[in-house]
Amino acid sequence: MGFMAGEESRTVASTTTCAAAPASDGTETREGSAGGTDGPEPGHREAGDPETGDRGAGRSGTRVWTVRLLVVGIVLAALNLRPAIVSLGALLEEVRTGLGMSGTVAGLLTSLPSLCFAVFGVTAPRLARRFGPGAVVCAGMTAIGAGLLIRPFTGSTAGFLAASALALMGIAVSNVLMPVIVKQWFPDRVGSMTGLYSMALALGTALAAAVTVPVTEALGGKWESGLALWAALAAAAVLPWLLFLGERGRAPAERTPARERHRGERRTPGEGTPGERVPGRHPSREQTPAPGLRITRSRTAWALAVFFGLQATAAYITMGWMAQIFRDAGVSASTAGLLLALTMVMGVPLAFVIPRVAARLPHQGPIVVVLGTSGLAGYAGLYFAPAAGALAWALLLGIANCAFPLALTMVGMRARSGAGVAKLSAFAQSTGYLISLPGPLLVGVLYQHSGGWGLPLALVAALLIPQMVAGVLAGRARTVEEEAAAGR
């Protein structure tokens, strides 16, 4: 983790020089953050800006430490994006008993993340434009901590749901803005930074699944204490983001990397055929005006939204119900929690590797198919031998759950500009979470009325087929800006 921070800092400090792109009239222009040619005249150097090579200026060191702190902030934020959900899944039976919840209400509770992510996630780009992405993420971490601290002690189902919604609201806006922040600050490290973020997210998920039950038992068996302890992690995540409360300007890494200038592979923005990749340059770095982008005109945006929604359906069913499936099969509560943790911890190495591999492939469809096939095998195992092969099913479902970092990577690859990524991220996640909303609730209803896990598992397995189809379509090498322009 420390190596990654240093690597990204050196990347920004040494390779993000503003490259001058030759325009058609022979003059040189400079790319802006969302298209156009704003910025200082060619050759102009800003004092203290590390991108200009002014190494003696005092601001250079400050900028490097700012980037390092941002990496720390991204990691801490990612660690907090799933414990609110997974810790509840590990103690769902105790919470149901303590609050008198029926299976249907518990299903509603496991559907609440999707609802909050859909409702609040769509507001993230607007909030980011007004207050800055860093300020919104800081507020999100604060909301997570407050919700986690309050919800165990409300004493009622309604209060528990309301406090959970507060925490999930913070998660929703942070979910949407993380790909945007990565795109703005690390444009030529989208794969590795998304991998780092996804790895930290998987680690936080696995940690919550593994330690919630043992810590609850150590605290006297009170599920309230076991859930509330995760507020401390959210409080720690607030601290690095305080530095970015006033950060509304353009991130330094949005400028074109200097090494592209030395490669001699520069083009005027808009030059080349649609969908063509400039060698050594990711198409998502092309800066095109995005404020007028009609994202709903893009088939890729819709395919990505469907893929995102169906993988979220499977993920939240797994996080909310898998421990209960094992417990109903005769596995102890602590072992069931460890199996869920194993499923989540699989994402730690894979969430780092998959985005890096995906960013190098012209088509991400093969990865989608491999992950979907693993999920089908895991759900089949849970149906036929949930206890006997529990370890194998947990591993297979852990592989399948890595569709999430793959979806985040494709969000960064399917748009050219930071503003385009913001719109695509908000659309894909908000629409996707709306799609995922009925899944966990329906699983709870089927479980209560059928008395077993056959129908719920059949439902989740069947949804993997359209998930793979949508993922293959979303993985094609094209951008939403191109498709939206062609649809006019």
FIVOMAR-313076 format. One line per field, with one value per residue (C-alpha): y, z, x. Coordinates in nm, 2 decimals, always signed. Each point is the difference from the previous one (the first is absolute). Layout:
% residues N
north [Y;...] .
up [Z;...] .
east [X;...] .
% end
This chain:
% residues 488
north [+0.00;+0.23;-0.09;+0.08;+0.34;+0.08;-0.12;+0.21;+0.30;-0.03;-0.05;+0.33;+0.19;-0.11;-0.10;+0.23;+0.29;+0.19;-0.12;+0.24;-0.15;+0.13;+0.16;-0.01;+0.36;-0.08;+0.17;-0.19;-0.05;-0.15;-0.25;+0.09;-0.21;-0.05;+0.10;+0.32;+0.17;+0.20;+0.06;+0.20;+0.07;-0.27;+0.01;+0.19;-0.15;+0.05;+0.06;-0.28;-0.24;-0.34;-0.07;+0.29;-0.14;+0.28;-0.24;+0.28;+0.15;-0.07;-0.09;-0.31;-0.19;+0.11;-0.14;-0.33;-0.04;+0.10;-0.28;-0.25;+0.12;-0.04;-0.37;-0.06;+0.17;-0.22;-0.32;+0.10;+0.10;-0.33;-0.19;+0.16;-0.07;-0.35;-0.07;+0.17;-0.27;-0.31;+0.04;+0.00;-0.31;-0.18;+0.09;+0.00;-0.28;+0.18;+0.34;-0.17;-0.15;+0.31;+0.23;-0.25;+0.01;-0.24;-0.16;+0.24;+0.30;-0.14;-0.03;+0.37;+0.07;-0.18;+0.19;+0.33;+0.05;-0.03;+0.25;+0.26;-0.04;+0.06;+0.30;+0.17;-0.10;+0.20;+0.32;-0.05;+0.18;+0.31;+0.01;-0.04;+0.29;+0.22;-0.10;-0.20;-0.38;+0.00;+0.19;-0.23;-0.31;+0.15;+0.06;-0.36;-0.14;+0.21;-0.13;-0.36;+0.04;+0.17;-0.26;-0.29;+0.15;+0.08;-0.30;-0.27;+0.21;+0.13;-0.29;-0.03;-0.14;+0.34;+0.18;-0.28;+0.04;+0.39;-0.01;-0.27;+0.23;+0.28;-0.21;-0.14;+0.35;+0.08;-0.32;+0.08;+0.34;-0.14;-0.30;+0.23;+0.25;-0.24;-0.08;+0.37;+0.09;-0.28;+0.12;+0.36;-0.05;-0.32;+0.00;-0.23;-0.23;-0.07;-0.38;-0.01;+0.26;-0.16;-0.33;+0.16;+0.15;-0.33;-0.20;+0.23;-0.03;-0.38;+0.00;+0.21;-0.24;-0.30;+0.16;+0.07;-0.35;-0.16;+0.19;+0.13;-0.32;-0.07;+0.36;-0.01;-0.30;+0.16;+0.30;-0.21;-0.13;+0.33;+0.05;+0.37;+0.03;-0.22;+0.23;+0.33;-0.07;+0.06;+0.37;+0.04;-0.10;+0.26;+0.27;-0.08;+0.03;+0.36;+0.14;-0.01;+0.14;+0.31;+0.13;-0.01;+0.19;+0.31;-0.19;+0.10;+0.05;-0.23;-0.28;+0.02;-0.34;+0.10;+0.17;-0.21;-0.21;+0.12;-0.34;+0.01;+0.32;-0.19;-0.29;+0.22;-0.14;+0.32;+0.08;+0.29;-0.08;-0.15;-0.12;-0.36;-0.22;-0.08;-0.28;+0.01;-0.02;+0.22;-0.22;+0.04;+0.20;-0.12;+0.13;+0.11;+0.28;+0.17;+0.32;+0.07;+0.23;-0.21;+0.25;-0.06;-0.37;-0.20;-0.31;-0.18;+0.00;-0.24;-0.37;-0.07;+0.21;-0.21;-0.32;+0.11;+0.10;-0.34;-0.18;+0.22;-0.07;-0.37;-0.04;+0.22;-0.23;-0.30;+0.18;+0.13;-0.33;-0.16;+0.26;-0.01;-0.36;-0.23;-0.03;-0.09;-0.27;-0.17;+0.04;-0.17;-0.28;-0.07;+0.21;+0.20;+0.38;+0.07;-0.24;+0.14;+0.34;-0.12;-0.16;+0.33;+0.17;-0.24;+0.09;+0.36;-0.03;-0.17;+0.35;+0.14;-0.15;-0.04;+0.36;+0.12;-0.23;+0.01;+0.38;+0.00;-0.29;+0.15;+0.33;-0.17;-0.20;+0.13;-0.18;-0.09;-0.26;-0.31;+0.11;+0.05;-0.36;-0.15;+0.19;-0.10;-0.37;+0.00;+0.14;-0.27;-0.27;+0.15;+0.03;-0.35;-0.12;+0.19;-0.18;-0.35;-0.01;+0.32;-0.13;-0.28;+0.22;+0.33;+0.11;-0.06;+0.19;+0.29;+0.02;-0.02;+0.27;+0.22;-0.02;+0.09;+0.30;+0.16;+0.11;+0.32;+0.13;-0.11;+0.22;+0.30;-0.05;+0.00;+0.32;+0.17;-0.15;+0.07;+0.38;+0.25;+0.28;+0.04;+0.15;-0.29;-0.25;+0.19;-0.02;-0.36;-0.10;+0.17;-0.15;-0.35;-0.02;+0.17;-0.20;-0.31;+0.02;+0.06;-0.32;-0.19;+0.13;-0.29;-0.28;-0.02;+0.08;-0.28;-0.24;+0.08;-0.06;-0.32;-0.13;+0.08;-0.15;-0.30;-0.10;-0.07;+0.14;-0.19;+0.28;+0.29;-0.17;-0.08;+0.36;+0.13;-0.26;+0.09;+0.37;-0.08;-0.07;+0.35;+0.14;-0.17;+0.12;+0.36;-0.01;-0.13;+0.29;+0.26;-0.14;+0.11;+0.26;+0.32;+0.31;+0.14;+0.34;-0.17;-0.19;+0.31;+0.21;-0.27;-0.02;+0.37] .
up [+0.00;+0.08;-0.33;-0.19;+0.17;-0.09;-0.36;-0.06;+0.16;-0.23;-0.29;+0.06;+0.10;-0.29;-0.29;-0.01;-0.19;-0.21;-0.36;-0.28;-0.27;-0.35;-0.14;-0.36;-0.05;+0.11;+0.34;+0.33;+0.23;+0.34;+0.12;+0.28;+0.24;-0.19;-0.35;-0.16;+0.00;+0.32;+0.21;-0.02;-0.33;-0.13;+0.18;+0.30;+0.33;+0.32;+0.30;+0.24;-0.23;+0.00;-0.35;-0.14;+0.12;+0.25;+0.26;+0.22;+0.08;+0.34;-0.14;-0.18;+0.32;+0.13;-0.32;+0.04;+0.35;-0.11;-0.24;+0.26;+0.24;-0.27;-0.06;+0.38;-0.01;-0.29;+0.18;+0.33;-0.18;-0.19;+0.33;+0.12;-0.30;+0.10;+0.38;+0.06;-0.22;+0.07;+0.38;-0.01;-0.21;+0.26;+0.28;-0.20;+0.21;+0.33;-0.14;-0.12;+0.34;+0.19;-0.21;-0.08;-0.38;-0.23;-0.30;-0.23;+0.20;+0.02;-0.38;-0.01;+0.22;-0.24;-0.29;+0.17;-0.13;-0.36;+0.06;+0.17;-0.26;-0.28;+0.17;+0.15;-0.25;-0.28;+0.20;+0.04;-0.33;+0.08;+0.36;-0.13;-0.24;+0.27;+0.30;-0.16;-0.01;+0.31;+0.21;-0.10;+0.08;+0.34;+0.07;-0.11;+0.25;+0.27;-0.09;+0.01;+0.34;+0.14;-0.14;+0.13;+0.34;+0.03;-0.16;+0.26;+0.28;-0.16;+0.16;-0.29;-0.36;-0.14;+0.18;-0.11;-0.36;+0.02;+0.15;-0.25;-0.28;+0.13;-0.01;-0.34;-0.13;+0.08;-0.17;-0.31;-0.08;+0.08;-0.23;-0.29;+0.05;+0.05;-0.37;-0.07;+0.24;-0.14;-0.35;+0.09;+0.21;-0.16;-0.37;-0.11;+0.30;-0.02;+0.01;+0.29;+0.21;-0.06;+0.11;+0.31;+0.09;-0.08;+0.20;+0.30;-0.04;-0.01;+0.31;+0.19;-0.10;+0.10;+0.33;+0.09;-0.08;+0.19;+0.33;+0.06;+0.16;+0.21;+0.12;+0.08;+0.22;+0.16;+0.09;+0.19;-0.30;-0.05;-0.37;+0.05;+0.10;-0.28;-0.26;+0.16;+0.01;-0.37;+0.05;+0.12;-0.34;-0.17;+0.24;-0.09;-0.37;+0.05;+0.09;-0.33;-0.19;+0.21;-0.21;-0.31;+0.14;-0.21;-0.30;-0.29;-0.27;-0.26;+0.12;-0.12;-0.16;-0.24;-0.21;-0.27;+0.12;-0.12;-0.12;-0.27;-0.13;-0.03;-0.17;-0.29;+0.01;+0.05;-0.18;-0.01;+0.21;-0.22;-0.26;-0.12;-0.06;+0.27;+0.23;-0.13;+0.28;-0.03;+0.08;+0.36;+0.09;+0.16;-0.19;+0.33;+0.02;-0.31;+0.12;-0.15;+0.12;+0.23;+0.16;-0.30;-0.01;-0.03;+0.17;-0.07;-0.37;+0.06;-0.03;+0.19;+0.29;+0.02;-0.03;+0.28;+0.21;-0.04;+0.07;+0.31;+0.12;-0.04;+0.16;+0.29;+0.04;+0.04;+0.23;+0.24;+0.01;+0.08;+0.27;+0.15;-0.01;-0.06;+0.37;+0.07;-0.28;+0.17;+0.35;-0.13;-0.13;+0.35;-0.01;+0.32;+0.00;+0.04;-0.28;-0.23;+0.06;-0.09;-0.32;-0.09;+0.08;-0.23;-0.28;+0.06;+0.05;-0.35;-0.13;+0.16;-0.25;-0.28;+0.03;-0.05;-0.29;-0.20;-0.06;-0.12;-0.24;-0.12;-0.07;-0.24;-0.19;-0.30;+0.11;+0.36;-0.10;+0.08;+0.36;+0.03;-0.11;+0.23;+0.30;-0.09;-0.05;+0.35;+0.15;-0.17;+0.14;+0.35;+0.01;-0.13;+0.28;+0.26;-0.12;-0.01;+0.29;+0.19;+0.31;-0.16;-0.26;+0.18;-0.04;-0.38;-0.04;+0.20;-0.23;-0.32;+0.12;+0.10;-0.36;-0.13;+0.22;-0.17;-0.27;+0.21;-0.05;-0.37;-0.03;+0.16;-0.24;-0.30;+0.13;-0.03;-0.34;-0.17;+0.02;-0.12;+0.25;+0.38;-0.05;-0.22;+0.26;+0.26;-0.21;-0.09;+0.36;+0.13;-0.27;+0.01;+0.38;+0.06;-0.27;+0.09;+0.37;-0.11;-0.20;+0.30;+0.24;-0.02;+0.02;+0.37;+0.10;-0.23;+0.15;+0.35;-0.12;-0.18;+0.30;+0.24;-0.21;-0.15;+0.33;-0.17;-0.23;-0.32;-0.17;+0.12;-0.13;-0.33;-0.04;+0.06;-0.23;-0.28;+0.03;-0.08;-0.37;-0.09;+0.22;-0.22;-0.32;+0.12;+0.12;-0.34;-0.17;+0.25;-0.05;-0.37;-0.08;-0.05;+0.20;+0.10;-0.16;-0.34;+0.03;+0.13;-0.28;-0.26;+0.14;-0.05] .
east [+0.00;+0.29;+0.16;-0.32;-0.02;+0.36;-0.05;-0.30;+0.16;+0.30;-0.23;-0.18;+0.31;+0.21;-0.22;-0.29;+0.15;-0.25;+0.06;-0.05;-0.21;+0.04;-0.31;-0.10;+0.11;+0.36;-0.04;+0.01;-0.29;-0.03;-0.25;-0.24;-0.17;-0.33;+0.09;+0.10;+0.34;+0.02;+0.31;+0.32;+0.17;+0.24;+0.33;-0.14;+0.10;-0.19;+0.22;+0.00;-0.20;+0.18;-0.15;+0.21;+0.33;+0.07;+0.15;+0.14;-0.34;-0.15;-0.33;+0.14;+0.06;-0.34;-0.16;+0.17;-0.12;-0.35;+0.00;+0.13;-0.27;-0.26;+0.11;-0.03;-0.35;-0.11;+0.11;-0.17;-0.32;+0.00;+0.04;-0.32;-0.23;-0.11;+0.03;-0.34;-0.16;+0.22;+0.00;-0.38;+0.00;+0.22;-0.24;-0.33;-0.16;+0.08;-0.13;-0.32;-0.06;+0.09;-0.22;-0.27;+0.05;-0.18;+0.18;-0.16;+0.11;+0.35;-0.01;-0.10;+0.30;+0.24;-0.15;+0.05;+0.36;-0.12;-0.28;+0.22;+0.28;-0.26;-0.17;+0.31;+0.26;-0.15;+0.05;+0.37;+0.11;-0.21;+0.13;+0.36;-0.04;-0.12;+0.22;+0.28;+0.04;+0.23;-0.25;-0.29;+0.21;+0.09;-0.37;-0.07;+0.25;-0.16;-0.35;+0.13;+0.15;-0.31;-0.24;+0.20;+0.03;-0.37;-0.18;+0.06;-0.14;-0.32;-0.20;-0.25;+0.00;-0.10;+0.29;+0.24;-0.10;+0.03;+0.35;+0.10;-0.12;+0.22;+0.31;-0.10;-0.05;+0.37;+0.10;-0.21;+0.17;+0.34;-0.06;-0.08;+0.28;+0.29;+0.04;-0.03;+0.28;+0.22;-0.06;+0.08;+0.32;+0.13;-0.11;+0.28;-0.03;-0.37;+0.05;+0.25;-0.18;-0.34;+0.17;+0.14;-0.34;-0.18;+0.25;-0.05;-0.38;+0.03;+0.23;-0.25;-0.28;+0.19;+0.11;-0.36;-0.11;+0.28;+0.02;-0.36;-0.12;+0.31;+0.02;-0.37;+0.06;+0.30;-0.22;-0.25;-0.21;-0.18;-0.06;-0.04;+0.36;+0.12;-0.17;+0.09;+0.38;+0.03;-0.08;+0.36;+0.14;-0.22;+0.12;+0.36;-0.09;-0.13;+0.34;+0.20;-0.30;-0.01;+0.29;-0.22;-0.30;+0.10;+0.13;-0.23;+0.26;+0.14;+0.22;+0.36;-0.01;-0.28;+0.26;+0.16;+0.29;+0.34;+0.12;-0.27;+0.17;+0.33;-0.15;-0.11;-0.35;-0.19;-0.32;-0.23;-0.31;-0.26;+0.26;-0.03;-0.29;-0.26;+0.11;+0.36;+0.26;+0.30;+0.31;+0.12;-0.31;-0.32;-0.31;-0.16;+0.27;-0.13;-0.15;-0.34;-0.28;-0.22;-0.25;-0.24;+0.06;-0.33;+0.11;-0.33;+0.08;+0.29;-0.06;+0.32;-0.13;-0.31;+0.19;+0.23;-0.29;-0.16;+0.32;+0.06;-0.35;+0.01;+0.34;-0.12;-0.31;+0.23;+0.24;-0.26;-0.18;+0.34;+0.08;-0.34;-0.10;+0.30;+0.08;-0.36;+0.01;+0.30;-0.16;-0.32;+0.22;+0.13;+0.31;+0.08;-0.04;+0.37;+0.09;-0.27;+0.15;+0.35;-0.14;-0.16;+0.33;+0.18;-0.24;+0.08;+0.37;+0.03;-0.06;+0.32;+0.25;-0.24;-0.14;+0.35;+0.09;-0.33;-0.01;+0.36;-0.06;-0.33;+0.16;+0.25;-0.26;-0.19;-0.31;-0.09;-0.26;+0.22;+0.05;-0.38;-0.07;+0.26;-0.14;-0.36;+0.09;+0.16;-0.32;-0.21;+0.22;-0.01;-0.38;-0.04;+0.23;-0.20;-0.32;+0.14;+0.25;+0.01;+0.18;+0.22;+0.16;-0.04;+0.37;-0.01;-0.33;+0.13;+0.31;-0.21;-0.24;+0.30;+0.12;-0.34;-0.03;+0.30;-0.24;-0.02;+0.36;-0.03;-0.31;+0.18;+0.29;-0.23;-0.17;+0.35;+0.07;-0.33;+0.01;+0.26;+0.00;-0.03;-0.35;-0.10;+0.11;-0.20;-0.31;+0.05;+0.09;-0.32;-0.22;+0.14;+0.00;-0.34;-0.17;+0.18;-0.10;-0.36;+0.02;+0.15;-0.26;-0.26;+0.26;+0.09;-0.36;-0.13;+0.25;-0.14;-0.36;+0.08;+0.20;-0.28;-0.28;+0.18;+0.17;+0.34;+0.27;-0.08;-0.21;+0.22;+0.32;-0.17;-0.10;+0.35;+0.16;-0.24;+0.08;+0.37;-0.09;-0.12;+0.28;+0.26;-0.18;-0.01;+0.36;+0.12;-0.18;+0.13;+0.36;+0.03;+0.26;-0.21;-0.09;-0.34;+0.09;+0.03;-0.32;-0.19;+0.13;-0.10;-0.35;-0.08] .
% end
